[in-house]
């Protein structure tokens, strides 16, 4: 799940409250390249009786393609991941200025400032700007009809505002996670435009780098494709995670909503020997 600490639409406290109303007892906040919302989320989770596992979602490179890695951090961010997140923050800042320059050419005057206003209105004015901020600015200026139109014509894949940041190689980022006692999980592997063979190569390279799991289900997903992925995870000895990838209220997804995972003997990541004790200790302290 994502909060206003990255590109989500709800503050960490609001997100946890929604998760509680939906009956969740465990959750993880995994904002993009940020753990700024974790402390607030943990305080809210404790008040709601929810066990919250700290985490983040790292943008990395694999064979010149952007891939996302979920870092599950039972001990929180140490020196290695903190330094890596600082590096990611700087990359996102550079990217946001490049997007602003390109949006100016589309007629969005003072693009950076207008996107910053949109981020502030959403309650997240301190983080690096993201494409949804520019999308809202385009809508406010009348250049796009709505957010979907802004992404389709200006900010989505292959459009002018689709700026590629200089992300670290996958091996480097997984190293940050492992150095601080975390578990690296491949985010939504079925969303990447890869053949089954190429996906297997990605997962094998991920394992070689120190990766230990992959998202079996992320949001709503075709059951046959999920079964096929489960077979790959089983063959490779990876743990499986599931998640809603929730960003904004009012859409088809909500905290805890996702397609039912297929029946599989792949072990769930919450049974990992470094995660299971975290949840047990957290529950005992409430």
Secondary structure, 3 states (H helix, E strand, C coil): CCCCCCCCCCCHHHHHHHHHHCCCCEEEEEEECCCCCHHHHHHHHHHHCCEEEEEEEEEEEECCEEEEEEEECCCCCCHHHHHHHHHHHHHHHHHHHHHHHHHHHCCCCCHHHHHHHHHHHCCCCCCCCCHHHHHHHHHHCCCCCCHHHHHHHHHCCCCCCCCCCCCEEHHHHHHHHHHCCCEEEECCHHHCCCCHHHHHHHHHHHHHHCCCEEEEEECCCCHHHHHHHHHHHHHHCCEEEEECCCCCCCCCCCCCCCCCCCCCCCCEHHHCCCCHHHHHHHHHCC
